[in-house]
Amino acid sequence: MAEFDDRERAEEAKFKLDQELEFKAQARRAKLVGLWAAELMGLSGQAADDYAKSVVVADLEEAGSEDIFRKVRADLDLQSVQLSDHQIRAKMEECLATARQQIKAGT
């Protein structure tokens, strides 16, 4: 019975760690998307960093990635940056994959 309890605790610990890593990856993805969009809008330096932070904050509005998409879509439209919804969503997926790799690598 103790072996079962140990295995159960190990699974719970792994699940908790996986959830924490995914949360970090989601936040990193929001930052990467924000930096990408900032560059498209002609922002650099502190202005780009501030914009990326605003995308991270927007990501906390609701579960999922639609909050990021809506913010970036609206901001790019305001700056007359011509991108399709598909291009934005593809970049978001690319940034999520990159973020997961960076988190796993500890960078």
Long-range contacts (C-beta under 8 A, 24 or more apart in sequence): 21-103, 21-104, 24-99, 24-103, 25-96, 25-99, 25-100, 25-102, 25-103, 26-59, 26-65, 26-96, 26-99, 27-56, 27-59, 28-99, 28-102, 28-103, 29-65, 29-68, 29-92, 29-95, 29-96, 29-98, 29-99, 30-55, 30-56, 30-58, 30-59, 30-68, 31-55, 31-56, 32-95, 32-98, 32-99, 33-68, 33-72, 33-91, 33-92, 33-95, 34-72, 36-91, 36-95, 37-72, 37-75, 37-76, 40-76, 40-79, 40-81, 40-83, 41-75, 41-76, 41-79, 41-81, 42-79, 51-75, 65-92, 68-92
